[in-house]
Amino acid sequence: MKGRLNFIVGGVGMMVSVVAALALGITFDDHGQREGLYLFSVVQFYLRFAHTHGMPLSLYNLIVGLCLGILDMSPRRRKLAAWGAASTWLIPILMTLKGALGAPANFPHVEIIGILGLVVSSGLLVAAARNETAAEPAR
């Protein structure tokens, strides 16, 4: 696995984030203001959170896809890094579901799975990069 999964997740994620931005932008004037004040319901808050996190996480997946093709990693670590990075998209997906279902503000943080995937995948990439620089001969 040389990053194909992450390119797919990143590309699809960017498209979904742009569509979410368009949907939020189109409906903002109708539902986002009252008497000159900006109002956000819990639903709009979660949907906006999902949109704003979707784009950077998509870019992260594209970067991981590039790194997996360059860094020297065992197949097991490469697969774990790829799936860890792909799982980061659970953050905006779960936040969108929380918003669509009208979850209260104190709803448990179910998106922790995606956060753990981010930590694992970035840790594996840093470790692989450090191993490569340590293996290079001194100049």
Solvent accessible surface area in square Angstrom, and as a share of the most:
residue,aa,sasa,rsa
1,M,97,0.43
2,K,128,0.54
3,G,0,0.00
4,R,183,0.67
5,L,37,0.19
6,N,0,0.00
7,F,83,0.35
8,I,90,0.46
9,V,28,0.16
10,G,0,0.00
11,G,28,0.27
12,V,73,0.42
13,G,3,0.03
14,M,59,0.27
15,M,124,0.55
16,V,76,0.43
17,S,2,0.01
18,V,74,0.42
19,V,95,0.55
20,A,32,0.25
21,A,38,0.29
22,L,108,0.54
23,A,52,0.40
24,L,44,0.22
25,G,50,0.48
26,I,133,0.67
27,T,57,0.33
28,F,58,0.24
29,D,107,0.56
30,D,110,0.57
31,H,119,0.53
32,G,0,0.00
33,Q,76,0.34
34,R,161,0.59
35,E,165,0.74
36,G,67,0.65
37,L,117,0.58
38,Y,141,0.54
39,L,64,0.32
40,F,91,0.38
41,S,58,0.37
42,V,63,0.36
43,V,57,0.32
44,Q,37,0.16
45,F,114,0.47
46,Y,9,0.03
47,L,54,0.27
48,R,118,0.43
49,F,54,0.23
50,A,8,0.06
51,H,43,0.19
52,T,64,0.37
53,H,67,0.30
54,G,0,0.00
55,M,52,0.23
56,P,73,0.46
57,L,17,0.08
58,S,0,0.00
59,L,80,0.40
60,Y,40,0.15
61,N,0,0.00
62,L,44,0.22
63,I,98,0.50
64,V,0,0.00
65,G,2,0.02
66,L,105,0.52
67,C,37,0.22
68,L,0,0.00
69,G,44,0.42
70,I,131,0.67
71,L,23,0.11
72,D,113,0.59
73,M,19,0.09
74,S,54,0.35
75,P,113,0.71
76,R,202,0.74
77,R,117,0.43
78,R,22,0.08
79,K,112,0.47
80,L,95,0.47
81,A,0,0.00
82,A,0,0.00
83,W,133,0.47
84,G,8,0.08
85,A,0,0.00
86,A,14,0.11
87,S,26,0.17
88,T,0,0.00
89,W,26,0.09
90,L,60,0.30
91,I,11,0.05
92,P,3,0.02
93,I,79,0.40
94,L,38,0.19
95,M,9,0.04
96,T,54,0.32
97,L,90,0.45
98,K,10,0.04
99,G,0,0.00
100,A,71,0.55
101,L,147,0.73
102,G,43,0.42
103,A,9,0.07
104,P,75,0.47
105,A,86,0.66
106,N,133,0.68
107,F,76,0.32
108,P,88,0.55
109,H,137,0.61
110,V,54,0.31
111,E,13,0.06
112,I,86,0.44
113,I,97,0.49
114,G,0,0.00
115,I,70,0.35
116,L,102,0.51
117,G,7,0.07
118,L,57,0.28
119,V,94,0.54
120,V,62,0.35
121,S,0,0.00
122,S,39,0.25
123,G,40,0.38
124,L,27,0.13
125,L,19,0.09
126,V,90,0.51
127,A,36,0.28
128,A,7,0.05
129,A,39,0.30
130,R,172,0.63
131,N,94,0.48
132,E,55,0.24
133,T,90,0.52
134,A,87,0.67
135,A,83,0.65
136,E,106,0.48
137,P,117,0.74
138,A,106,0.82
139,R,275,1.00
